[in-house]
Amino acid sequence: MLVPADGFALVLGENQVAGSGVSECVVGLMSPSARELEATFERALGGGASVVSRPHQEPWGYSATFRDPDGHTFMLSTAPSAG
């Protein structure tokens, strides 16, 4: 996923972004439905992930973001018409 430098705040919420000169990466994973996205999100939390943003509707689709125990950020999304 390519995100403009000032766009990471939208994806990462209040989590700290990488400092100047350091690359930031968000792993984007597509889900076939909102129900499956929510199940994946809950499994991640059960495995020790922390919430960045709970499942919610965005213009580009249903979305949720979490950070794994090692600090890697994952954004789950569906297509706009998925439900």
C-alpha positions in Angstrom: 0.0 0.0 0.0 1.4 3.4 -0.9 0.3 6.2 1.3 1.4 9.8 1.1 3.6 10.9 4.1 0.8 13.0 5.6 -1.7 10.2 5.1 -0.3 7.8 7.6 -2.1 9.5 10.4 -5.4 8.5 8.9 -4.3 4.9 8.8 -2.3 4.7 12.0 -4.5 6.8 14.2 -2.6 8.0 17.3 0.3 5.5 16.9 3.7 7.0 16.2 4.9 7.0 12.6 8.5 6.4 11.5 10.8 9.3 11.9 12.4 11.3 9.0 14.6 9.1 6.8 12.9 5.9 7.9 10.4 4.0 5.7 7.0 3.2 7.1 5.0 0.2 5.9 1.4 -0.9 6.4 0.5 -4.4 5.2 -2.9 -4.3 3.5 -5.0 -7.4 3.4 -8.3 -7.7 1.5 -11.2 -9.7 2.9 -14.1 -11.0 0.9 -16.7 -9.7 3.3 -17.3 -7.5 6.4 -18.1 -10.7 8.5 -14.8 -12.3 7.5 -12.9 -9.1 8.1 -14.3 -8.9 11.6 -13.4 -12.5 12.3 -9.8 -11.9 11.2 -9.6 -8.8 13.3 -10.8 -10.7 16.4 -8.3 -13.5 15.8 -5.5 -10.9 15.6 -6.6 -9.4 18.9 -6.8 -12.8 20.4 -3.2 -13.4 19.3 -1.9 -10.3 21.1 -2.5 -7.5 18.5 -3.5 -4.0 19.6 -6.3 -2.0 18.1 -5.5 1.0 15.8 -9.0 1.3 14.4 -12.0 -1.1 15.0 -14.0 -2.3 12.0 -15.8 0.6 10.4 -17.1 1.8 7.0 -14.8 4.0 4.9 -15.5 5.4 1.3 -13.2 2.7 -0.1 -14.8 -0.2 1.8 -15.1 -1.7 5.3 -11.8 -1.4 7.1 -10.0 -2.1 10.4 -6.4 -1.7 11.4 -4.3 -3.4 14.1 -0.7 -3.6 15.2 0.9 -7.0 15.9 2.9 -7.7 19.0 6.1 -6.9 17.1 4.8 -3.4 16.0 3.9 -4.2 12.4 0.7 -2.5 11.2 -2.0 -4.3 9.2 -5.0 -2.8 7.5 -7.9 -5.1 6.7 -10.2 -3.9 3.9 -13.1 -5.1 1.8 -14.2 -3.8 -1.6 -16.8 -1.0 -1.4 -19.7 -3.2 -2.3 -18.7 -6.1 0.1 -21.0 -6.6 3.0 
